[in-house]
Amino acid sequence: MKILMIEDNQSVAQMMGMFFQKEQWEYANAYDGEEGLAMFKDDPNSFDLITLDLNLPKMDGMEVATHIREISTSIPLIMLTARDTESDQVLGLDIGADDYVTKPFSPITLIARIKALHRRADISGEPEPAAVEASADFDVVTNHFKLSTKTREAYLDDQQIVGLTPKEFDLLRTLAQSPKQVFSREQLLQLVWEYEYYGDERTVDAHIKKLRQKIEKVGAQVIQTVWGVGYKFDDSGLDAK
């Protein structure tokens, strides 16, 4: 794995670098937002994951994240920041971050989150929109929906849901594998993020919001809110349309 680390604090960058080396991961470091974005633009396919500080010189981390997502919707992105307000965290997730870690943080915790995110991410490149092939191997199939873990593609009424981030895809798969089953936010954190999120359930809400926006570009909404409980996947209502 090769990581792009956009971090202006040299002591933090050095500490993270030592832990990355211990894991035998390659990494490149940028000390300001403009440099980091330029490094990613130069060769997006050379990186498997990005850690991004929000308080950066020259270009704010939020702006960097926005440009990164314009280039790639699939590159796993972890935001690191001393900010701990709810609005900052939700905004970061809304822009397209897959995870959010506040400083000071435990390097061991960060490594665990990187491993969990990288393990489930598609690092083979972003698939282009394509027609559904009859021979495609789909793991989830309903009357209106198909999903393939192998290609990390999802279709609603044969229209591809494009631009899914790794976590959005995993969230959709988890819900769709059990149609009409209601999942609490805590259950989704455990199933999709694979580690304790210390009750930060707004992470799920932020990802559901973005997921719904992408689904609605191709068809009717199939992710439903069950008030006071959580969320469920249900496309049975499309049969009458």
JOTANOR-V786010 format. One record per residue. N is the residue number from 1. RES is the residue in three letters. PSI is psi in degrees with one decimal (999 if undefined). Layout:
n:N res:RES psi:PSI
n:N res:RES psi:PSI
This chain:
n:1 res:MET psi:140.5
n:2 res:LYS psi:128.6
n:3 res:ILE psi:137.1
n:4 res:LEU psi:116.7
n:5 res:MET psi:111.2
n:6 res:ILE psi:98.9
n:7 res:GLU psi:121.8
n:8 res:ASP psi:-15.5
n:9 res:ASN psi:110.8
n:10 res:GLN psi:-35.6
n:11 res:SER psi:-39.5
n:12 res:VAL psi:-43.3
n:13 res:ALA psi:-41.7
n:14 res:GLN psi:-41.8
n:15 res:MET psi:-47.9
n:16 res:MET psi:-40.1
n:17 res:GLY psi:-39.7
n:18 res:MET psi:-41.0
n:19 res:PHE psi:-36.1
n:20 res:PHE psi:-42.8
n:21 res:GLN psi:-38.0
n:22 res:LYS psi:-33.8
n:23 res:GLU psi:-1.2
n:24 res:GLN psi:38.2
n:25 res:TRP psi:142.2
n:26 res:GLU psi:154.6
n:27 res:TYR psi:153.9
n:28 res:ALA psi:142.3
n:29 res:ASN psi:134.3
n:30 res:ALA psi:139.2
n:31 res:TYR psi:2.2
n:32 res:ASP psi:166.7
n:33 res:GLY psi:-42.7
n:34 res:GLU psi:-42.8
n:35 res:GLU psi:-43.6
n:36 res:GLY psi:-44.9
n:37 res:LEU psi:-40.1
n:38 res:ALA psi:-40.7
n:39 res:MET psi:-39.9
n:40 res:PHE psi:-42.7
n:41 res:LYS psi:-35.8
n:42 res:ASP psi:-36.7
n:43 res:ASP psi:76.3
n:44 res:PRO psi:-33.8
n:45 res:ASN psi:-6.6
n:46 res:SER psi:-10.3
n:47 res:PHE psi:143.0
n:48 res:ASP psi:-18.1
n:49 res:LEU psi:151.3
n:50 res:ILE psi:132.5
n:51 res:THR psi:130.8
n:52 res:LEU psi:117.7
n:53 res:ASP psi:146.2
n:54 res:LEU psi:-32.5
n:55 res:ASN psi:81.3
n:56 res:LEU psi:148.6
n:57 res:PRO psi:157.7
n:58 res:LYS psi:-42.9
n:59 res:MET psi:124.1
n:60 res:ASP psi:148.3
n:61 res:GLY psi:-33.9
n:62 res:MET psi:-41.8
n:63 res:GLU psi:-40.2
n:64 res:VAL psi:-45.1
n:65 res:ALA psi:-40.7
n:66 res:THR psi:-44.5
n:67 res:HIS psi:-36.2
n:68 res:ILE psi:-44.0
n:69 res:ARG psi:-23.5
n:70 res:GLU psi:-29.4
n:71 res:ILE psi:-41.9
n:72 res:SER psi:129.0
n:73 res:THR psi:-9.1
n:74 res:SER psi:-17.1
n:75 res:ILE psi:122.5
n:76 res:PRO psi:134.1
n:77 res:LEU psi:120.3
n:78 res:ILE psi:124.1
n:79 res:MET psi:136.6
n:80 res:LEU psi:130.6
n:81 res:THR psi:155.5
n:82 res:ALA psi:-13.5
n:83 res:ARG psi:137.0
n:84 res:ASP psi:16.4
n:85 res:THR psi:151.0
n:86 res:GLU psi:-39.3
n:87 res:SER psi:-39.1
n:88 res:ASP psi:-42.5
n:89 res:GLN psi:-44.7
n:90 res:VAL psi:-40.1
n:91 res:LEU psi:-43.1
n:92 res:GLY psi:-43.6
n:93 res:LEU psi:-36.2
n:94 res:ASP psi:-34.7
n:95 res:ILE psi:-29.8
n:96 res:GLY psi:10.4
n:97 res:ALA psi:146.1
n:98 res:ASP psi:-19.8
n:99 res:ASP psi:163.9
n:100 res:TYR psi:118.6
n:101 res:VAL psi:126.6
n:102 res:THR psi:145.3
n:103 res:LYS psi:147.5
n:104 res:PRO psi:147.8
n:105 res:PHE psi:159.2
n:106 res:SER psi:126.2
n:107 res:PRO psi:-35.3
n:108 res:ILE psi:-40.7
n:109 res:THR psi:-42.8
n:110 res:LEU psi:-43.1
n:111 res:ILE psi:-41.7
n:112 res:ALA psi:-39.9
n:113 res:ARG psi:-38.8
n:114 res:ILE psi:-44.9
n:115 res:LYS psi:-43.4
n:116 res:ALA psi:-42.4
n:117 res:LEU psi:-44.6
n:118 res:HIS psi:-35.1
n:119 res:ARG psi:-33.4
n:120 res:ARG psi:-2.9
n:121 res:ALA psi:152.2
n:122 res:ASP psi:110.4
n:123 res:ILE psi:17.1
n:124 res:SER psi:4.7
n:125 res:GLY psi:158.2
n:126 res:GLU psi:125.3
n:127 res:PRO psi:144.2
n:128 res:GLU psi:151.1
n:129 res:PRO psi:136.9
n:130 res:ALA psi:160.2
n:131 res:ALA psi:152.2
n:132 res:VAL psi:126.2
n:133 res:GLU psi:142.5
n:134 res:ALA psi:-28.1
n:135 res:SER psi:-0.5
n:136 res:ALA psi:144.4
n:137 res:ASP psi:99.8
n:138 res:PHE psi:134.8
n:139 res:ASP psi:-30.5
n:140 res:VAL psi:125.6
n:141 res:VAL psi:124.9
n:142 res:THR psi:-173.0
n:143 res:ASN psi:-28.1
n:144 res:HIS psi:-8.6
n:145 res:PHE psi:142.0
n:146 res:LYS psi:143.4
n:147 res:LEU psi:134.3
n:148 res:SER psi:120.1
n:149 res:THR psi:-33.0
n:150 res:LYS psi:-47.5
n:151 res:THR psi:-7.8
n:152 res:ARG psi:48.9
n:153 res:GLU psi:145.5
n:154 res:ALA psi:140.8
n:155 res:TYR psi:139.0
n:156 res:LEU psi:116.8
n:157 res:ASP psi:46.8
n:158 res:ASP psi:10.9
n:159 res:GLN psi:124.7
n:160 res:GLN psi:134.5
n:161 res:ILE psi:104.6
n:162 res:VAL psi:160.4
n:163 res:GLY psi:18.9
n:164 res:LEU psi:130.6
n:165 res:THR psi:165.4
n:166 res:PRO psi:-44.5
n:167 res:LYS psi:-35.6
n:168 res:GLU psi:-41.5
n:169 res:PHE psi:-46.8
n:170 res:ASP psi:-37.3
n:171 res:LEU psi:-45.1
n:172 res:LEU psi:-42.8
n:173 res:ARG psi:-44.7
n:174 res:THR psi:-44.2
n:175 res:LEU psi:-44.7
n:176 res:ALA psi:-25.2
n:177 res:GLN psi:-20.8
n:178 res:SER psi:73.4
n:179 res:PRO psi:137.5
n:180 res:LYS psi:-7.9
n:181 res:GLN psi:133.1
n:182 res:VAL psi:126.2
n:183 res:PHE psi:132.2
n:184 res:SER psi:163.0
n:185 res:ARG psi:-38.9
n:186 res:GLU psi:-40.9
n:187 res:GLN psi:-41.6
n:188 res:LEU psi:-36.6
n:189 res:LEU psi:-42.7
n:190 res:GLN psi:-38.1
n:191 res:LEU psi:-38.2
n:192 res:VAL psi:-41.9
n:193 res:TRP psi:-19.4
n:194 res:GLU psi:20.8
n:195 res:TYR psi:166.1
n:196 res:GLU psi:128.7
n:197 res:TYR psi:13.7
n:198 res:TYR psi:42.5
n:199 res:GLY psi:14.0
n:200 res:ASP psi:68.0
n:201 res:GLU psi:-15.2
n:202 res:ARG psi:-16.7
n:203 res:THR psi:-44.3
n:204 res:VAL psi:-45.6
n:205 res:ASP psi:-40.8
n:206 res:ALA psi:-41.7
n:207 res:HIS psi:-37.0
n:208 res:ILE psi:-41.5
n:209 res:LYS psi:-48.6
n:210 res:LYS psi:-38.4
n:211 res:LEU psi:-43.5
n:212 res:ARG psi:-39.7
n:213 res:GLN psi:-38.3
n:214 res:LYS psi:-34.6
n:215 res:ILE psi:-42.0
n:216 res:GLU psi:-14.8
n:217 res:LYS psi:-20.1
n:218 res:VAL psi:-12.7
n:219 res:GLY psi:-165.4
n:220 res:ALA psi:159.5
n:221 res:GLN psi:131.9
n:222 res:VAL psi:-4.5
n:223 res:ILE psi:113.9
n:224 res:GLN psi:144.9
n:225 res:THR psi:130.9
n:226 res:VAL psi:100.8
n:227 res:TRP psi:132.4
n:228 res:GLY psi:-3.4
n:229 res:VAL psi:-63.5
n:230 res:GLY psi:-130.5
n:231 res:TYR psi:157.4
n:232 res:LYS psi:157.4
n:233 res:PHE psi:128.7
n:234 res:ASP psi:110.0
n:235 res:ASP psi:11.2
n:236 res:SER psi:-26.2
n:237 res:GLY psi:-15.3
n:238 res:LEU psi:-16.4
n:239 res:ASP psi:-30.1
n:240 res:ALA psi:-3.3
n:241 res:LYS psi:999
